[in-house]
Amino acid sequence: MTDPRHLVATANRLLNNEGVLDAFGHVSLRHPDRPDRYFLAVAKAPPLVGPQDVIEHDLDSEPVEPAPGRLCSERVLHGAIYRSRPDVMAVCHHHAPAIMPFCISDIPLEPVNQLGGTFGAAVAVWDSHDAFGDTNLLVTRQDEADSVAASLGAGWTVLMKRHGALVAGRSLKELVFRAVHGCDNARALATARAMGGHVSPLTEGERALTAELREAPVARCWDYWIDRLDRAGRVP
Ligand SMILES: [Zn+2]
C-alpha cells in the first residue's frame, strides 16, 4: 500500500477506529515526490473518507486539482507545518476526548509512560487568544496557522487551547504512532490525576531517551491497528 491517497484514507479510518478522530479532525501526507505538495481529504467525517476524497494541495493550502466536495476549512494548518518543517512528512489535527482536559486546564500534558515519551521533551501550548483575540477557534487564516507552526517549533505535538491538538511525524506511520499513544498517555495521566495520587512523569533523562522513535515498534503498531481496522471491515 503506497498510493498516497489510499494511505491518507486509511490513516483517517485508522485514527477514527483508535479514538483520535471522530466526525472532525484531519490527517495529511506530504507528496512523496514533490515536497511542495501534500494530500488531504475534503471536508468529510474521517471514518467515511475514501481515496477519491483525498486531493493534492500546494503549500499555500490551495487545491491543485478539482475537489469532489468542500475543502477542509482548517487545511492551512497542514501547509504551514510542511512549509516550516522540511522533516515533517505527515500531520494530524484532532480534538480527541483524551487530550481535551489538557486543552481547557492548566494541567500540563506530560509524558508519564514509555510511549508517552514520543511527545518529545515538552508539549507546546498555543492559545489563539494571545495573538488573535476572540475568534471562533477554528484555524482558517494563514497567519493563525503560521503561529501554530511557530509554537510547534522543532517539537512533535502542540496543544491548542480550548480546541485540540496538532501532531507531526517524519512518516505517516510515525505520526499515527505518536497520535494514538499520545492519547493513551493523556488518558493515563488524567485518570491518575482523578484518582488523586501523586503523579510522577518521566524524568528529563527518560524523556530524552524515549523521544526517539524506532522503526520496528512503529511498524508493529501500524500492523496491529490495520488488523483491528480490517476486523472492523473498515479498510478502504
Ligand atoms: Zn480543529
Boltz pocket constraint, residues with backbone or C-beta under 6 A from the ligand:
constraints:
  - pocket:
      binder: B
      contacts: [[A, 74], [A, 93], [A, 94], [A, 95], [A, 137], [A, 138], [A, 139], [A, 163], [A, 164]]
      max_distance: 6.0
